[in-house]
Amino acid sequence: MAIAAAKLIIFPPKPLLLPSKTVTLNPKKLHFYRPQRRPQLASFSSSPFRSGSAQPDTNCPVPFDQQPINEYQNLSTSFPFNWASGDLLEYCSRLFVTGAAFALLVGVPVAWFGAVGPDSEPVRRILGAASSGVLAVTLAVVRMYLGWAYVGNRLLSATVEYEETGWYDGQIWVKTAEVLARDRLLGSYSVKPVLSRLKLTLVALAASLFTCVVILVNMEDGRREYYYRTPEELAGRAIPGVY
């Protein structure tokens, strides 16, 4: 074993040489790896309210300003109709400021300087000025209710009445299924809550105005009873003498 190992160290074996051969690649038989694309989801168009475009992709013959959805957007941004669709606290504060300003600037001067002897009945004059402020706010809320009710009826209706050039060429357009579903959704969730708030406001204002009127009438009746005397009472108070 030692002799064989010494021969391998002195005379190492020659490496085997393989015959060289050129390999040609056929490009037609090569298969390259191509990564598969993920299926893309169809992109749906965003809502017309979020994108800012209020006009759907429909052949609507109604003029742009007379379309119910555009009427709703114009109403919700116009004064004073945007009060009803805002925050509840801000809505109540604006109505209170309006009534107080009208009562101070108009009601108080008229009630105080337009009556005879206002110093003798200050409560009655102040109550009259407050009634004028409540009446002014009531008229403003009625105007807002009429505007929102008109737009709400046009949104919920299946047809749209419009005028092409004037009052003499009125037309009626039947809404498509897409437009009808969109308008009714907007009317149910955006307009009806506003109408409910305005109705409650009108009820509260009517109750306040009725209370003021009842108090004024009772004060007027008490005043008449105080100053009115029967003929018997007047005869008893007559000063005897020669007439």
C-alpha positions, 0 to 999 in steps of 0.5 A: 500500500505504501509503494502504491501511494508513493507511485501516485504521488510521484506519477499522478494520473493524467486527466481525461480529455473529452472530445469538444463538441459545439452545441447549437441552441434552437430558439424555437424550442426554447421556452422562456418563463413569463410571469402571469398577470393578475386579473384586473378588477373593472374600475367603476366610476365614482359617485357623481357627488364625490367627483363633482360631476352632477350630470350622469352619462344619460341622454337627458333632454332636460336643461342643466339648470332644471335637472333635479340633482342640480337644483338640489346642489344649488339649493343646498349652497344658497342662502338661507336654504343651506341653514336647514341642511347644516349642523343643528346647533348652528341652524338653531343659533342662526334662527335665534340671531335672526329673530333677536335682530329683527325684534331689536331693530324693528319690533322694539322701536315700533312697540316702544315709540309707536304706542301711547305711554309705553313706560306704563306697560313695558312688559307688553311692549317687550312681548310685542317686540318678541312676537315680531321676531318670532313671526319673522323667523316663522316666515323665513322657515316657511320659505325654506320649507317651500324650497326644499319641498319643491326640490324633494318632490322633483327628486322623488317623482318619476317624471321631470317637467321642464321648459326648453326655451320658455313657459310656452313649450313645457315638456315632460321627461320620464327618468331612466331607471338609473336616474330615478334610483339615484334621485330617490336615494338622494331625496330619501336620505338628504331632503326628507331629514331637512323637511322633518327638521323644518316641520319641527321648527315650524311647530315650535315657532307656531306654539311660541307665537300662539303663547305670545298672542294669548298673553297679549290678549289676556293683558289687554282684557285685564287692562279693559277690566281695570279702566272700564266702569259700569254706569252704576259705579260711575253714578256712585262716584259722582260728586254731588252738586248742582249740574 
